[in-house]
Amino acid sequence: MLTERRAAILRSIVDEYVDSAQPVASRVVALKYLGHVSPATIRNEMVRLEEEGYISQPHTSAGRVPSDKGYRYYVERLMREEAPSREMGLMVRHQFHQVEERLEDWARLAAVVLAAHVQALAVVTAPRNRPARLRWLELVKLQELLALLVVVLQQAQVRQQLLPLPEPVEQDDLSVLSRSLSERFAGQDAQDVRSRLEGLSPLERTVMEAVAAILEAEDRSSHEPAAIEGLREAISQPEFQERERVLELLGFLEGSGLGRLLPFPAPPRGQVQVIIGSEHPESSLRHYSVVAAAYGHPSATGTVALVGPTRLRYGRAVGMVRFVASLLDELISASFGG
C-alpha cells in the first residue's frame, strides 16, 4: 500500500503521461498537480516509486513513466471512473433507438460509439451461446487405429476430427461407446467434461479429451464475427509509429486473432475486466491493455471491449465500456427477453 503522498504522485504521473505521451518530470508534477509539495520532495518520492516498481525511467535524463504495476495500482485504487454525462447518455440511447432491432446493427453502433468517445480500438462481438455444450457424439471407424469423431453441439453445429485410437476397436463397439458417452456427457461444457475424466477407461478418456478440446476451440471462436471500429484512432497513437507494431495489431484483428486479444472466458456480466500489458498470458500482447465487459443474457453473451496501448485513459474506458454493455443488456432484454 502506497502512502497518501506517493499515491498522489503516481496518479499525477499516470494522468500526465496519458495526456502527453512524454516522460513526466518532477517539476511538472509540482507545477500542475501538487503545488504544495516541493520538487525535491517529489523527486525523492519518485525514486521510491521507481524502486518499488511502480514507475520507470526510460532514459537517464528523462522523467518517469508508469509501469504495468503502476497502471494496475492506478486502476484498482486511484482511478476515477468517468461515466458518460446525462446528455451524452441520452444522445447515445437515441442513436440506438434509431437503428433496426438487430444484434449486428447494435454491435456495430456500439463499436462506433466506444471508438469515438475513447479514441481507441473498439471491438464488439455479437452474443453467442457460451460455453459450447455437447449434444451427442458419434465414432466412425476408418482404419484399425483411426476413427472419425463427430461432435454435435447443443446449438446444432457439427464438428469433426480424426481421432487416433489407443487400441483396435470394432465399429459395433464404437457405436456402443458413442451412445454411452453421449448419455453420460450430454449437456456438458468443456470444463464439465475435463472435471469428469478421472475414472474413465483409456479409450473413453481419449475420446472425451478430444471432445473437450473441440468445445474449448468453439468457445474461443465465439469472438467472431465482430464489429471493429477505431483502427485509425488506435494507430495514430505514438506507440504505433513503428510499422511492425501496426502490422502486429492488424494480425490480431484477422482470422482467429480476436480469440487471443479478448479475455477468455469473458468476465461475468455486470463486471468490467481490465488486462494491462504483462498481465496478458501471451507475450506478443504485452504492449496492449484491454478493457472488456460481457453483455447479452444468461444463455448467450457477447463482449464489449476497448484495446489500446498501456497508456490508455482507463477511467473513461471503464466508464464507457460499462455504460455500453449495460445499454446493450437493456436493449436485448426489452426486445428479446432477458
C-alpha positions as CSV (number, residue, x, y, z in Angstrom):
1,M,0.0,0.0,0.0
2,L,1.4,3.4,-1.0
3,T,1.5,6.4,1.3
4,E,-1.0,9.1,0.5
5,R,1.7,11.3,-1.0
6,R,3.2,8.6,-3.2
7,A,-0.2,7.6,-4.4
8,A,-1.0,11.2,-5.3
9,I,2.3,11.4,-7.2
10,L,1.7,8.2,-9.0
11,R,-1.8,9.4,-10.0
12,S,-0.3,12.6,-11.3
13,I,2.4,10.7,-13.3
14,V,-0.3,8.4,-14.9
15,D,-2.7,11.3,-15.7
16,E,0.1,13.4,-17.2
17,Y,1.7,10.6,-19.2
18,V,-1.7,9.6,-20.7
19,D,-2.2,13.2,-21.8
20,S,1.2,14.0,-23.1
21,A,2.8,10.6,-24.0
22,Q,6.1,12.1,-22.7
23,P,8.1,11.0,-19.6
24,V,6.9,13.1,-16.6
25,A,9.5,15.2,-14.7
26,S,9.1,16.1,-11.0
27,R,8.8,19.8,-11.8
28,V,5.7,19.1,-14.0
29,V,4.1,17.2,-11.1
30,A,4.9,20.1,-8.8
31,L,3.6,22.8,-11.1
32,K,0.5,21.1,-12.5
33,Y,-0.7,18.7,-9.7
34,L,1.0,19.1,-6.3
35,G,1.9,22.7,-5.9
36,H,2.0,22.3,-2.1
37,V,4.9,19.8,-2.3
38,S,8.4,20.8,-3.2
39,P,10.0,19.4,-6.4
40,A,12.9,18.0,-4.2
41,T,10.4,16.0,-2.1
42,I,8.6,14.8,-5.2
43,R,11.9,13.7,-6.8
44,N,12.7,11.7,-3.7
45,E,9.3,10.1,-3.7
46,M,9.6,9.3,-7.4
47,V,12.9,7.4,-6.6
48,R,11.0,5.3,-4.0
49,L,8.2,4.6,-6.5
50,E,10.8,3.5,-9.1
51,E,12.5,1.3,-6.5
52,E,9.1,-0.3,-5.8
53,G,8.4,-0.9,-9.5
54,Y,5.5,1.5,-10.0
55,I,7.3,3.8,-12.5
56,S,10.5,3.6,-14.6
57,Q,12.9,6.0,-16.2
58,P,13.3,5.2,-19.9
59,H,16.5,7.4,-20.2
60,T,18.9,8.8,-17.7
61,S,17.9,12.4,-18.3
62,A,14.2,11.7,-18.8
63,G,11.3,11.9,-16.5
64,R,9.3,8.8,-15.4
65,V,6.6,6.7,-17.0
66,P,4.2,4.3,-15.3
67,S,5.0,0.6,-15.3
68,D,2.3,-2.1,-15.7
69,K,2.4,-2.4,-11.9
70,G,1.8,1.3,-11.6
71,Y,-1.1,1.2,-14.0
72,R,-2.6,-1.7,-12.0
73,Y,-2.4,0.2,-8.8
74,Y,-3.9,3.2,-10.5
75,V,-6.8,1.2,-11.9
76,E,-7.5,-0.6,-8.6
77,R,-7.1,2.3,-6.1
78,L,-6.7,5.7,-7.8
79,M,-8.7,5.8,-11.0
80,R,-11.8,8.0,-11.2
81,E,-14.2,6.1,-13.4
82,E,-15.8,8.5,-15.9
83,A,-19.4,7.7,-16.6
84,P,-20.9,9.5,-19.6
85,S,-22.7,12.7,-18.9
86,R,-26.5,12.6,-18.8
87,E,-26.6,14.5,-22.1
88,M,-24.2,12.0,-23.8
89,G,-26.2,9.1,-22.4
90,L,-29.4,10.4,-23.8
91,M,-27.8,11.0,-27.2
92,V,-26.3,7.5,-27.4
93,R,-29.6,5.9,-26.3
94,H,-31.4,7.9,-29.1
95,Q,-28.8,6.6,-31.6
96,F,-29.5,3.0,-30.7
97,H,-33.3,3.5,-30.9
98,Q,-32.9,4.9,-34.4
99,V,-31.4,1.7,-35.9
100,E,-33.2,-1.6,-36.6
101,E,-33.6,-4.1,-33.7
102,R,-30.8,-6.3,-35.0
103,L,-27.9,-7.5,-32.9
104,E,-25.4,-6.9,-35.7
105,D,-26.5,-3.3,-36.1
106,W,-26.3,-2.7,-32.3
107,A,-22.9,-4.3,-32.2
108,R,-21.6,-2.0,-35.0
109,L,-23.1,1.1,-33.4
110,A,-21.7,0.2,-30.0
111,A,-18.2,-0.1,-31.6
112,V,-18.6,3.3,-33.3
113,V,-19.7,5.0,-30.0
114,L,-16.8,3.5,-28.0
115,A,-14.1,4.3,-30.5
116,A,-15.4,7.9,-30.9
117,H,-15.5,8.7,-27.2
118,V,-12.3,6.9,-26.0
119,Q,-10.1,7.3,-29.2
120,A,-9.2,3.6,-29.0
121,L,-9.8,0.4,-30.9
122,A,-13.3,-0.9,-30.1
123,V,-14.4,-4.5,-30.6
124,V,-17.9,-5.7,-30.1
125,T,-18.8,-9.3,-30.7
126,A,-22.4,-10.5,-31.2
127,P,-23.9,-12.7,-28.5
128,R,-23.4,-16.4,-28.9
129,N,-24.3,-19.4,-26.8
130,R,-21.4,-19.8,-24.4
131,P,-20.0,-22.1,-23.3
132,A,-20.4,-24.7,-26.1
133,R,-22.1,-27.8,-24.8
134,L,-22.2,-31.4,-26.1
135,R,-25.5,-32.7,-27.5
136,W,-24.2,-36.1,-28.7
137,L,-21.2,-37.7,-30.3
138,E,-20.5,-40.5,-32.9
139,L,-17.4,-42.5,-33.7
140,V,-16.9,-44.0,-37.1
141,K,-14.1,-46.5,-37.7
142,L,-11.8,-45.5,-40.6
143,Q,-8.8,-47.7,-40.0
144,E,-7.7,-50.2,-37.3
145,L,-6.3,-47.4,-35.1
146,L,-8.1,-44.4,-36.6
147,A,-11.7,-43.1,-36.2
148,L,-13.7,-40.1,-37.2
149,L,-15.1,-38.3,-34.2
150,V,-18.3,-36.4,-34.9
151,V,-19.4,-33.9,-32.2
152,V,-22.9,-32.3,-32.4
153,L,-23.3,-29.2,-30.2
154,Q,-26.5,-28.1,-28.5
155,Q,-26.6,-25.2,-30.9
156,A,-26.8,-27.8,-33.7
157,Q,-23.3,-27.1,-35.1
158,V,-21.4,-30.2,-36.2
159,R,-17.7,-30.6,-35.7
160,Q,-15.5,-33.4,-37.0
161,Q,-12.0,-34.6,-36.1
162,L,-9.8,-37.5,-36.9
163,L,-9.1,-39.5,-33.7
164,P,-6.2,-41.9,-33.3
165,L,-7.3,-44.9,-31.2
166,P,-5.2,-46.4,-28.4
167,E,-6.3,-49.9,-29.3
168,P,-8.1,-51.6,-32.2
169,V,-11.9,-51.4,-31.8
170,E,-14.7,-52.7,-34.0
171,Q,-17.4,-50.4,-35.3
172,D,-20.1,-52.1,-33.2
173,D,-18.1,-51.4,-30.0
174,L,-17.5,-47.8,-31.2
175,S,-21.2,-47.3,-31.6
176,V,-22.0,-48.7,-28.2
177,L,-19.3,-46.4,-26.7
178,S,-20.7,-43.4,-28.6
179,R,-24.2,-43.9,-27.1
180,S,-22.8,-44.5,-23.6
181,L,-20.6,-41.3,-23.7
182,S,-23.4,-39.3,-25.2
183,E,-25.8,-40.2,-22.5
184,R,-23.3,-39.6,-19.7
185,F,-21.9,-36.3,-21.0
186,A,-24.8,-34.7,-22.9
187,G,-25.3,-31.0,-21.9
188,Q,-21.8,-30.7,-20.5
189,D,-19.3,-27.9,-21.4
190,A,-15.5,-28.3,-21.7
191,Q,-14.9,-27.6,-18.0
192,D,-17.5,-30.2,-17.0
193,V,-16.0,-32.8,-19.3
194,R,-12.5,-32.3,-18.1
195,S,-13.6,-32.5,-14.4
196,R,-15.0,-36.0,-15.1
197,L,-12.1,-37.6,-16.9
198,E,-10.8,-39.4,-13.9
199,G,-12.1,-43.0,-13.7
200,L,-12.7,-43.3,-17.5
201,S,-11.1,-46.2,-19.5
202,P,-8.1,-45.2,-21.7
203,L,-10.4,-45.3,-24.8
204,E,-13.1,-43.3,-23.1
205,R,-10.6,-40.8,-21.9
206,T,-9.1,-40.4,-25.4
207,V,-12.5,-39.7,-26.8
208,M,-13.6,-37.2,-24.2
209,E,-10.3,-35.3,-24.1
210,A,-10.8,-34.7,-27.8
211,V,-14.4,-33.6,-27.2
212,A,-13.3,-31.2,-24.5
213,A,-10.7,-29.7,-26.9
214,I,-13.4,-29.2,-29.6
215,L,-15.7,-27.5,-27.1
216,E,-12.8,-25.2,-26.0
217,A,-12.0,-24.3,-29.6
218,E,-15.6,-23.5,-30.1
219,D,-15.7,-21.2,-27.1
220,R,-12.6,-19.3,-28.3
221,S,-14.0,-18.8,-31.8
222,S,-17.1,-17.2,-30.2
223,H,-15.4,-13.8,-30.7
224,E,-16.1,-13.9,-34.4
225,P,-17.6,-12.2,-36.3
226,A,-17.2,-8.9,-34.6
227,A,-17.8,-5.2,-35.2
228,I,-14.4,-3.3,-35.2
229,E,-14.1,0.5,-35.2
230,G,-11.4,3.0,-34.3
231,L,-8.4,1.5,-36.0
232,R,-7.4,4.9,-37.4
233,E,-7.6,6.3,-33.9
234,A,-5.5,3.5,-32.4
235,I,-2.7,3.5,-34.9
236,S,-2.4,7.3,-34.6
237,Q,-1.0,6.9,-31.1
238,P,2.7,7.4,-30.7
239,E,3.1,3.7,-29.6
240,F,2.2,2.7,-33.2
241,Q,4.8,4.8,-35.1
242,E,6.7,1.6,-35.9
243,R,5.3,-0.3,-38.9
244,E,5.8,-3.6,-37.2
245,R,3.6,-2.7,-34.3
246,V,0.8,-1.7,-36.7
247,L,1.1,-5.0,-38.5
248,E,1.0,-6.8,-35.2
249,L,-2.3,-5.1,-34.2
250,L,-3.8,-5.9,-37.6
251,G,-2.9,-9.5,-37.2
252,F,-4.9,-9.7,-34.0
253,L,-8.0,-8.5,-35.9
254,E,-7.8,-11.2,-38.6
255,G,-8.8,-14.8,-38.5
256,S,-8.6,-16.3,-35.1
257,G,-6.6,-13.4,-33.7
258,L,-9.5,-12.0,-31.7
259,G,-9.6,-15.1,-29.6
260,R,-6.1,-14.2,-28.4
261,L,-6.8,-10.5,-28.0
262,L,-10.0,-10.6,-26.0
263,P,-10.3,-12.1,-22.5
264,F,-11.3,-15.8,-22.3
265,P,-13.5,-16.7,-20.6
266,A,-15.4,-13.4,-20.8
267,P,-15.8,-11.5,-17.5
268,P,-19.1,-12.1,-15.6
269,R,-21.9,-9.9,-16.8
270,G,-22.1,-6.6,-14.9
271,Q,-18.3,-6.5,-14.3
272,V,-15.6,-4.7,-16.3
273,Q,-12.3,-6.5,-16.7
274,V,-9.0,-4.6,-17.3
275,I,-6.0,-6.5,-18.6
276,I,-2.8,-4.5,-18.6
277,G,0.3,-5.2,-20.6
278,S,2.3,-8.0,-19.0
279,E,-0.8,-9.5,-17.4
280,H,-1.6,-11.0,-20.8
281,P,-0.7,-14.7,-20.9
282,E,0.7,-14.2,-24.4
283,S,4.0,-12.3,-24.8
284,S,3.0,-10.7,-28.1
285,L,0.1,-8.9,-26.4
286,R,2.1,-7.3,-23.6
287,H,2.2,-3.9,-25.3
288,Y,-1.6,-3.6,-25.0
289,S,-4.3,-3.1,-22.5
290,V,-7.8,-4.4,-22.9
291,V,-11.0,-3.2,-21.1
292,A,-13.9,-5.6,-21.6
293,A,-17.3,-6.5,-20.3
294,A,-19.9,-9.1,-21.3
295,Y,-23.5,-8.4,-22.3
296,G,-26.5,-10.4,-23.5
297,H,-28.5,-12.8,-21.5
298,P,-27.6,-15.9,-19.4
299,S,-27.5,-18.4,-22.3
300,A,-25.8,-16.2,-24.9
301,T,-23.2,-13.5,-24.3
302,G,-21.1,-11.1,-26.4
303,T,-18.1,-9.0,-25.5
304,V,-17.7,-5.2,-25.5
305,A,-14.0,-4.2,-25.5
306,L,-11.6,-1.4,-25.9
307,V,-8.0,-2.1,-27.0
308,G,-5.1,0.3,-26.9
309,P,-1.5,0.7,-25.7
310,T,-1.0,0.5,-21.9
311,R,-1.0,4.3,-22.0
312,L,-4.8,4.3,-22.0
313,R,-7.5,6.6,-20.5
314,Y,-8.6,3.9,-18.1
315,G,-11.2,5.9,-16.2
316,R,-13.0,6.9,-19.4
317,A,-12.6,3.4,-21.0
318,V,-14.0,1.6,-18.0
319,G,-16.9,4.0,-17.7
320,M,-17.8,3.8,-21.4
321,V,-17.5,0.0,-21.6
322,R,-19.7,-0.4,-18.5
323,F,-22.3,2.0,-20.0
324,V,-22.4,0.4,-23.4
325,A,-22.6,-3.1,-22.1
326,S,-25.4,-2.1,-19.7
327,L,-27.3,-0.4,-22.6
328,L,-27.0,-3.5,-24.8
329,D,-28.3,-5.6,-21.9
330,E,-31.3,-3.3,-21.7
331,L,-32.0,-3.4,-25.4
332,I,-31.7,-7.2,-25.7
333,S,-33.9,-7.7,-22.6
334,A,-36.6,-5.3,-24.0
335,S,-36.5,-6.8,-27.5
336,F,-35.8,-10.5,-27.0
337,G,-36.4,-11.1,-23.3
338,G,-33.6,-11.4,-20.8
